[in-house]
Amino acid sequence: MKKLQRVLAIAGVVLLVGLYAATLFFALSGSPESDGWFKASIACTIIVPVFLYANMLVYKVLKNRGDTKKQLTEEDKNDD
């Protein structure tokens, strides 16, 4: 599990660095579409980390919920 977390963390860092580079590129380019691409890049720079953080929170809650159910089931078996 630790290896998977490490790989996902590295992928997230690479994604964010790419978004920052794209934002810089779109800010400095002079094409007419660069304004829209710049705004989209800024939005993704904010939305992607928030989305990833929300997913981690949901995973923790669901994981702990499953562990709690498992503990309750084991306690019921021990009581019998």
Biopython code that builds the backbone (N, CA, C, O; Angstrom):
import numpy as np
from Bio.PDB.StructureBuilder import StructureBuilder

atoms = [
    (1, "MET", "N", (0.819, -1.188, 0.000)),
    (1, "MET", "CA", (0.000, 0.000, 0.000)),
    (1, "MET", "C", (0.872, 1.265, 0.000)),
    (1, "MET", "O", (0.538, 2.255, -0.651)),
    (2, "LYS", "N", (1.978, 1.223, 0.725)),
    (2, "LYS", "CA", (2.875, 2.385, 0.780)),
    (2, "LYS", "C", (3.467, 2.697, -0.591)),
    (2, "LYS", "O", (3.628, 3.864, -0.947)),
    (3, "LYS", "N", (3.792, 1.653, -1.364)),
    (3, "LYS", "CA", (4.352, 1.873, -2.695)),
    (3, "LYS", "C", (3.334, 2.537, -3.599)),
    (3, "LYS", "O", (3.672, 3.435, -4.369)),
    (4, "LEU", "N", (2.090, 2.098, -3.509)),
    (4, "LEU", "CA", (1.029, 2.698, -4.318)),
    (4, "LEU", "C", (0.842, 4.167, -3.949)),
    (4, "LEU", "O", (0.686, 5.011, -4.830)),
    (5, "GLN", "N", (0.857, 4.475, -2.664)),
    (5, "GLN", "CA", (0.722, 5.860, -2.229)),
    (5, "GLN", "C", (1.881, 6.705, -2.734)),
    (5, "GLN", "O", (1.690, 7.846, -3.152)),
    (6, "ARG", "N", (3.066, 6.150, -2.695)),
    (6, "ARG", "CA", (4.247, 6.880, -3.164)),
    (6, "ARG", "C", (4.157, 7.144, -4.663)),
    (6, "ARG", "O", (4.469, 8.244, -5.118)),
    (7, "VAL", "N", (3.733, 6.146, -5.432)),
    (7, "VAL", "CA", (3.595, 6.306, -6.880)),
    (7, "VAL", "C", (2.525, 7.345, -7.188)),
    (7, "VAL", "O", (2.721, 8.197, -8.054)),
    (8, "LEU", "N", (1.395, 7.283, -6.487)),
    (8, "LEU", "CA", (0.333, 8.254, -6.720)),
    (8, "LEU", "C", (0.764, 9.662, -6.320)),
    (8, "LEU", "O", (0.387, 10.633, -6.976)),
    (9, "ALA", "N", (1.544, 9.780, -5.259)),
    (9, "ALA", "CA", (2.041, 11.088, -4.844)),
    (9, "ALA", "C", (2.977, 11.672, -5.895)),
    (9, "ALA", "O", (2.899, 12.859, -6.210)),
    (10, "ILE", "N", (3.854, 10.843, -6.433)),
    (10, "ILE", "CA", (4.764, 11.307, -7.485)),
    (10, "ILE", "C", (3.981, 11.704, -8.730)),
    (10, "ILE", "O", (4.294, 12.711, -9.365)),
    (11, "ALA", "N", (2.970, 10.923, -9.081)),
    (11, "ALA", "CA", (2.137, 11.264, -10.237)),
    (11, "ALA", "C", (1.414, 12.591, -10.006)),
    (11, "ALA", "O", (1.283, 13.399, -10.926)),
    (12, "GLY", "N", (0.951, 12.812, -8.791)),
    (12, "GLY", "CA", (0.295, 14.077, -8.476)),
    (12, "GLY", "C", (1.240, 15.259, -8.588)),
    (12, "GLY", "O", (0.858, 16.320, -9.082)),
    (13, "VAL", "N", (2.471, 15.081, -8.130)),
    (13, "VAL", "CA", (3.471, 16.147, -8.224)),
    (13, "VAL", "C", (3.775, 16.448, -9.688)),
    (13, "VAL", "O", (3.861, 17.612, -10.079)),
    (14, "VAL", "N", (3.935, 15.411, -10.491)),
    (14, "VAL", "CA", (4.214, 15.601, -11.916)),
    (14, "VAL", "C", (3.042, 16.319, -12.590)),
    (14, "VAL", "O", (3.251, 17.210, -13.413)),
    (15, "LEU", "N", (1.828, 15.939, -12.248)),
    (15, "LEU", "CA", (0.638, 16.579, -12.811)),
    (15, "LEU", "C", (0.588, 18.058, -12.439)),
    (15, "LEU", "O", (0.318, 18.905, -13.291)),
    (16, "LEU", "N", (0.846, 18.371, -11.176)),
    (16, "LEU", "CA", (0.820, 19.768, -10.749)),
    (16, "LEU", "C", (1.928, 20.594, -11.401)),
    (16, "LEU", "O", (1.697, 21.736, -11.797)),
    (17, "VAL", "N", (3.111, 20.033, -11.513)),
    (17, "VAL", "CA", (4.205, 20.751, -12.171)),
    (17, "VAL", "C", (3.849, 20.999, -13.636)),
    (17, "VAL", "O", (4.128, 22.071, -14.173)),
    (18, "GLY", "N", (3.239, 20.015, -14.272)),
    (18, "GLY", "CA", (2.789, 20.201, -15.651)),
    (18, "GLY", "C", (1.728, 21.286, -15.769)),
    (18, "GLY", "O", (1.741, 22.076, -16.713)),
    (19, "LEU", "N", (0.816, 21.321, -14.814)),
    (19, "LEU", "CA", (-0.209, 22.372, -14.824)),
    (19, "LEU", "C", (0.414, 23.754, -14.624)),
    (19, "LEU", "O", (0.010, 24.720, -15.272)),
    (20, "TYR", "N", (1.402, 23.844, -13.723)),
    (20, "TYR", "CA", (2.066, 25.129, -13.511)),
    (20, "TYR", "C", (2.824, 25.560, -14.771)),
    (20, "TYR", "O", (2.799, 26.733, -15.144)),
    (21, "ALA", "N", (3.486, 24.621, -15.413)),
    (21, "ALA", "CA", (4.207, 24.940, -16.647)),
    (21, "ALA", "C", (3.234, 25.377, -17.745)),
    (21, "ALA", "O", (3.510, 26.323, -18.483)),
    (22, "ALA", "N", (2.099, 24.690, -17.849)),
    (22, "ALA", "CA", (1.094, 25.073, -18.847)),
    (22, "ALA", "C", (0.537, 26.459, -18.550)),
    (22, "ALA", "O", (0.323, 27.257, -19.462)),
    (23, "THR", "N", (0.305, 26.740, -17.278)),
    (23, "THR", "CA", (-0.195, 28.059, -16.903)),
    (23, "THR", "C", (0.797, 29.146, -17.302)),
    (23, "THR", "O", (0.404, 30.176, -17.849)),
    (24, "LEU", "N", (2.070, 28.922, -17.033)),
    (24, "LEU", "CA", (3.100, 29.881, -17.406)),
    (24, "LEU", "C", (3.162, 30.048, -18.922)),
    (24, "LEU", "O", (3.250, 31.169, -19.423)),
    (25, "PHE", "N", (3.116, 28.951, -19.638)),
    (25, "PHE", "CA", (3.169, 29.002, -21.102)),
    (25, "PHE", "C", (1.994, 29.790, -21.669)),
    (25, "PHE", "O", (2.168, 30.650, -22.532)),
    (26, "PHE", "N", (0.792, 29.487, -21.173)),
    (26, "PHE", "CA", (-0.394, 30.176, -21.692)),
    (26, "PHE", "C", (-0.393, 31.650, -21.311)),
    (26, "PHE", "O", (-0.904, 32.484, -22.058)),
    (27, "ALA", "N", (0.176, 31.977, -20.154)),
    (27, "ALA", "CA", (0.231, 33.372, -19.739)),
    (27, "ALA", "C", (1.177, 34.178, -20.627)),
    (27, "ALA", "O", (0.938, 35.357, -20.889)),
    (28, "LEU", "N", (2.243, 33.540, -21.086)),
    (28, "LEU", "CA", (3.246, 34.246, -21.872)),
    (28, "LEU", "C", (3.019, 34.177, -23.379)),
    (28, "LEU", "O", (3.597, 34.972, -24.119)),
    (29, "SER", "N", (2.197, 33.251, -23.848)),
    (29, "SER", "CA", (1.983, 33.141, -25.288)),
    (29, "SER", "C", (1.038, 34.249, -25.754)),
    (29, "SER", "O", (0.242, 34.779, -24.979)),
    (30, "GLY", "N", (1.147, 34.574, -27.005)),
    (30, "GLY", "CA", (0.368, 35.703, -27.514)),
    (30, "GLY", "C", (-0.789, 35.301, -28.398)),
    (30, "GLY", "O", (-1.351, 36.156, -29.083)),
    (31, "SER", "N", (-1.170, 34.033, -28.412)),
    (31, "SER", "CA", (-2.260, 33.627, -29.300)),
    (31, "SER", "C", (-3.606, 34.103, -28.757)),
    (31, "SER", "O", (-3.734, 34.337, -27.555)),
    (32, "PRO", "N", (-4.596, 34.249, -29.612)),
    (32, "PRO", "CA", (-5.912, 34.733, -29.167)),
    (32, "PRO", "C", (-6.622, 33.768, -28.211)),
    (32, "PRO", "O", (-7.412, 34.204, -27.374)),
    (33, "GLU", "N", (-6.353, 32.478, -28.325)),
    (33, "GLU", "CA", (-7.006, 31.490, -27.457)),
    (33, "GLU", "C", (-6.308, 31.337, -26.109)),
    (33, "GLU", "O", (-6.815, 30.646, -25.225)),
    (34, "SER", "N", (-5.163, 31.966, -25.946)),
    (34, "SER", "CA", (-4.381, 31.751, -24.730)),
    (34, "SER", "C", (-5.107, 32.242, -23.481)),
    (34, "SER", "O", (-4.875, 31.704, -22.398)),
    (35, "ASP", "N", (-5.972, 33.239, -23.593)),
    (35, "ASP", "CA", (-6.703, 33.732, -22.423)),
    (35, "ASP", "C", (-7.616, 32.647, -21.861)),
    (35, "ASP", "O", (-7.646, 32.428, -20.650)),
    (36, "GLY", "N", (-8.350, 31.975, -22.724)),
    (36, "GLY", "CA", (-9.232, 30.888, -22.278)),
    (36, "GLY", "C", (-8.445, 29.707, -21.725)),
    (36, "GLY", "O", (-8.825, 29.131, -20.706)),
    (37, "TRP", "N", (-7.354, 29.344, -22.387)),
    (37, "TRP", "CA", (-6.519, 28.237, -21.912)),
    (37, "TRP", "C", (-5.861, 28.575, -20.579)),
    (37, "TRP", "O", (-5.698, 27.711, -19.717)),
    (38, "PHE", "N", (-5.479, 29.862, -20.420)),
    (38, "PHE", "CA", (-4.883, 30.294, -19.161)),
    (38, "PHE", "C", (-5.883, 30.150, -18.013)),
    (38, "PHE", "O", (-5.538, 29.651, -16.942)),
    (39, "LYS", "N", (-7.118, 30.588, -18.240)),
    (39, "LYS", "CA", (-8.151, 30.472, -17.204)),
    (39, "LYS", "C", (-8.443, 29.007, -16.875)),
    (39, "LYS", "O", (-8.630, 28.654, -15.711)),
    (40, "ALA", "N", (-8.481, 28.160, -17.901)),
    (40, "ALA", "CA", (-8.725, 26.731, -17.672)),
    (40, "ALA", "C", (-7.565, 26.102, -16.892)),
    (40, "ALA", "O", (-7.779, 25.258, -16.022)),
    (41, "SER", "N", (-6.365, 26.510, -17.204)),
    (41, "SER", "CA", (-5.196, 25.970, -16.509)),
    (41, "SER", "C", (-5.178, 26.403, -15.039)),
    (41, "SER", "O", (-4.849, 25.605, -14.161)),
    (42, "ILE", "N", (-5.526, 27.645, -14.774)),
    (42, "ILE", "CA", (-5.600, 28.117, -13.384)),
    (42, "ILE", "C", (-6.678, 27.342, -12.633)),
    (42, "ILE", "O", (-6.466, 26.930, -11.492)),
    (43, "ALA", "N", (-7.834, 27.140, -13.265)),
    (43, "ALA", "CA", (-8.924, 26.400, -12.623)),
    (43, "ALA", "C", (-8.492, 24.968, -12.311)),
    (43, "ALA", "O", (-8.768, 24.465, -11.222)),
    (44, "CYS", "N", (-7.826, 24.313, -13.244)),
    (44, "CYS", "CA", (-7.361, 22.936, -13.012)),
    (44, "CYS", "C", (-6.297, 22.882, -11.924)),
    (44, "CYS", "O", (-6.225, 21.913, -11.168)),
    (45, "THR", "N", (-5.471, 23.925, -11.843)),
    (45, "THR", "CA", (-4.449, 23.970, -10.804)),
    (45, "THR", "C", (-5.082, 24.003, -9.418)),
    (45, "THR", "O", (-4.500, 23.507, -8.453)),
    (46, "ILE", "N", (-6.264, 24.582, -9.320)),
    (46, "ILE", "CA", (-6.966, 24.642, -8.039)),
    (46, "ILE", "C", (-7.839, 23.409, -7.837)),
    (46, "ILE", "O", (-7.848, 22.829, -6.751)),
    (47, "ILE", "N", (-8.564, 23.008, -8.859)),
    (47, "ILE", "CA", (-9.563, 21.940, -8.739)),
    (47, "ILE", "C", (-8.920, 20.562, -8.558)),
    (47, "ILE", "O", (-9.399, 19.769, -7.748)),
    (48, "VAL", "N", (-7.859, 20.265, -9.286)),
    (48, "VAL", "CA", (-7.254, 18.926, -9.228)),
    (48, "VAL", "C", (-6.759, 18.575, -7.812)),
    (48, "VAL", "O", (-7.087, 17.493, -7.327)),
    (49, "PRO", "N", (-5.993, 19.427, -7.133)),
    (49, "PRO", "CA", (-5.574, 19.061, -5.768)),
    (49, "PRO", "C", (-6.754, 18.940, -4.796)),
    (49, "PRO", "O", (-6.757, 18.069, -3.925)),
    (50, "VAL", "N", (-7.752, 19.812, -4.947)),
    (50, "VAL", "CA", (-8.927, 19.732, -4.074)),
    (50, "VAL", "C", (-9.660, 18.413, -4.304)),
    (50, "VAL", "O", (-10.096, 17.769, -3.350)),
    (51, "PHE", "N", (-9.794, 18.017, -5.551)),
    (51, "PHE", "CA", (-10.452, 16.753, -5.887)),
    (51, "PHE", "C", (-9.668, 15.566, -5.320)),
    (51, "PHE", "O", (-10.263, 14.642, -4.767)),
    (52, "LEU", "N", (-8.358, 15.584, -5.451)),
    (52, "LEU", "CA", (-7.529, 14.498, -4.921)),
    (52, "LEU", "C", (-7.625, 14.427, -3.401)),
    (52, "LEU", "O", (-7.694, 13.337, -2.833)),
    (53, "TYR", "N", (-7.630, 15.586, -2.738)),
    (53, "TYR", "CA", (-7.744, 15.618, -1.286)),
    (53, "TYR", "C", (-9.105, 15.070, -0.845)),
    (53, "TYR", "O", (-9.190, 14.315, 0.124)),
    (54, "ALA", "N", (-10.156, 15.452, -1.554)),
    (54, "ALA", "CA", (-11.497, 14.944, -1.225)),
    (54, "ALA", "C", (-11.557, 13.429, -1.397)),
    (54, "ALA", "O", (-12.170, 12.740, -0.581)),
    (55, "ASN", "N", (-10.941, 12.912, -2.429)),
    (55, "ASN", "CA", (-10.907, 11.466, -2.630)),
    (55, "ASN", "C", (-10.175, 10.762, -1.500)),
    (55, "ASN", "O", (-10.603, 9.696, -1.057)),
    (56, "MET", "N", (-9.073, 11.345, -1.024)),
    (56, "MET", "CA", (-8.349, 10.740, 0.093)),
    (56, "MET", "C", (-9.195, 10.732, 1.360)),
    (56, "MET", "O", (-9.174, 9.759, 2.113)),
    (57, "LEU", "N", (-9.939, 11.808, 1.602)),
    (57, "LEU", "CA", (-10.801, 11.847, 2.778)),
    (57, "LEU", "C", (-11.901, 10.799, 2.704)),
    (57, "LEU", "O", (-12.182, 10.121, 3.692)),
    (58, "VAL", "N", (-12.521, 10.663, 1.546)),
    (58, "VAL", "CA", (-13.574, 9.660, 1.372)),
    (58, "VAL", "C", (-13.005, 8.263, 1.568)),
    (58, "VAL", "O", (-13.644, 7.417, 2.193)),
    (59, "TYR", "N", (-11.808, 8.013, 1.039)),
    (59, "TYR", "CA", (-11.167, 6.714, 1.204)),
    (59, "TYR", "C", (-10.923, 6.402, 2.682)),
    (59, "TYR", "O", (-11.178, 5.288, 3.139)),
    (60, "LYS", "N", (-10.423, 7.405, 3.427)),
    (60, "LYS", "CA", (-10.170, 7.193, 4.854)),
    (60, "LYS", "C", (-11.461, 6.871, 5.600)),
    (60, "LYS", "O", (-11.494, 5.965, 6.433)),
    (61, "VAL", "N", (-12.520, 7.613, 5.301)),
    (61, "VAL", "CA", (-13.788, 7.397, 5.987)),
    (61, "VAL", "C", (-14.331, 6.016, 5.678)),
    (61, "VAL", "O", (-14.765, 5.300, 6.580)),
    (62, "LEU", "N", (-14.310, 5.638, 4.411)),
    (62, "LEU", "CA", (-14.834, 4.327, 4.029)),
    (62, "LEU", "C", (-13.971, 3.195, 4.574)),
    (62, "LEU", "O", (-14.491, 2.145, 4.952)),
    (63, "LYS", "N", (-12.667, 3.400, 4.618)),
    (63, "LYS", "CA", (-11.773, 2.375, 5.149)),
    (63, "LYS", "C", (-12.034, 2.178, 6.641)),
    (63, "LYS", "O", (-12.140, 1.047, 7.115)),
    (64, "ASN", "N", (-12.136, 3.278, 7.374)),
    (64, "ASN", "CA", (-12.406, 3.187, 8.809)),
    (64, "ASN", "C", (-13.785, 2.609, 9.077)),
    (64, "ASN", "O", (-13.978, 1.893, 10.060)),
    (65, "ARG", "N", (-14.732, 2.908, 8.226)),
    (65, "ARG", "CA", (-16.078, 2.365, 8.371)),
    (65, "ARG", "C", (-16.064, 0.851, 8.211)),
    (65, "ARG", "O", (-16.727, 0.135, 8.963)),
    (66, "GLY", "N", (-15.308, 0.365, 7.231)),
    (66, "GLY", "CA", (-15.182, -1.073, 7.027)),
    (66, "GLY", "C", (-14.482, -1.749, 8.187)),
    (66, "GLY", "O", (-14.862, -2.848, 8.590)),
    (67, "ASP", "N", (-13.456, -1.098, 8.732)),
    (67, "ASP", "CA", (-12.740, -1.651, 9.890)),
    (67, "ASP", "C", (-13.653, -1.716, 11.103)),
    (67, "ASP", "O", (-13.597, -2.677, 11.871)),
    (68, "THR", "N", (-14.491, -0.705, 11.280)),
    (68, "THR", "CA", (-15.415, -0.684, 12.416)),
    (68, "THR", "C", (-16.425, -1.809, 12.295)),
    (68, "THR", "O", (-16.720, -2.488, 13.279)),
    (69, "LYS", "N", (-16.955, -2.012, 11.104)),
    (69, "LYS", "CA", (-17.914, -3.108, 10.891)),
    (69, "LYS", "C", (-17.258, -4.450, 11.167)),
    (69, "LYS", "O", (-17.868, -5.342, 11.758)),
    (70, "LYS", "N", (-16.009, -4.586, 10.734)),
    (70, "LYS", "CA", (-15.283, -5.839, 10.937)),
    (70, "LYS", "C", (-15.072, -6.095, 12.426)),
    (70, "LYS", "O", (-15.215, -7.225, 12.893)),
    (71, "GLN", "N", (-14.733, -5.047, 13.167)),
    (71, "GLN", "CA", (-14.529, -5.186, 14.607)),
    (71, "GLN", "C", (-15.830, -5.556, 15.305)),
    (71, "GLN", "O", (-15.828, -6.400, 16.201)),
    (72, "LEU", "N", (-16.939, -4.940, 14.911)),
    (72, "LEU", "CA", (-18.225, -5.243, 15.514)),
    (72, "LEU", "C", (-18.625, -6.684, 15.240)),
    (72, "LEU", "O", (-19.166, -7.353, 16.119)),
    (73, "THR", "N", (-18.366, -7.167, 14.035)),
    (73, "THR", "CA", (-18.697, -8.540, 13.687)),
    (73, "THR", "C", (-17.847, -9.514, 14.511)),
    (73, "THR", "O", (-18.351, -10.531, 14.987)),
    (74, "GLU", "N", (-16.571, -9.205, 14.676)),
    (74, "GLU", "CA", (-15.699, -10.075, 15.474)),
    (74, "GLU", "C", (-16.123, -10.080, 16.938)),
    (74, "GLU", "O", (-16.062, -11.121, 17.591)),
    (75, "GLU", "N", (-16.552, -8.938, 17.462)),
    (75, "GLU", "CA", (-17.004, -8.867, 18.834)),
    (75, "GLU", "C", (-18.283, -9.700, 19.036)),
    (75, "GLU", "O", (-18.450, -10.359, 20.062)),
    (76, "ASP", "N", (-19.174, -9.659, 18.044)),
    (76, "ASP", "CA", (-20.401, -10.460, 18.129)),
    (76, "ASP", "C", (-20.068, -11.947, 18.144)),
    (76, "ASP", "O", (-20.710, -12.716, 18.860)),
    (77, "LYS", "N", (-19.084, -12.357, 17.371)),
    (77, "LYS", "CA", (-18.699, -13.763, 17.327)),
    (77, "LYS", "C", (-18.083, -14.181, 18.658)),
    (77, "LYS", "O", (-18.321, -15.289, 19.137)),
    (78, "ASN", "N", (-17.295, -13.297, 19.249)),
    (78, "ASN", "CA", (-16.653, -13.598, 20.534)),
    (78, "ASN", "C", (-17.661, -13.665, 21.676)),
    (78, "ASN", "O", (-17.448, -14.401, 22.640)),
    (79, "ASP", "N", (-18.751, -12.912, 21.584)),
    (79, "ASP", "CA", (-19.769, -12.913, 22.624)),
    (79, "ASP", "C", (-20.551, -14.229, 22.657)),
    (79, "ASP", "O", (-21.073, -14.608, 23.706)),
    (80, "ASP", "N", (-20.637, -14.920, 21.538)),
    (80, "ASP", "CA", (-21.419, -16.147, 21.464)),
    (80, "ASP", "C", (-20.755, -17.290, 22.127)),
    (80, "ASP", "O", (-21.299, -18.394, 22.145)),
]
sb = StructureBuilder()
sb.init_structure("model")
sb.init_model(0)
sb.init_chain("A")
sb.init_seg("    ")
for serial, (resi, resn, name, xyz) in enumerate(atoms, 1):
    if name == "N":
        sb.init_residue(resn, " ", resi, " ")
    sb.init_atom(name, np.array(xyz, "f"), 0.0, 1.0, " ", f" {name:<3s}", serial, name[0])
structure = sb.get_structure()
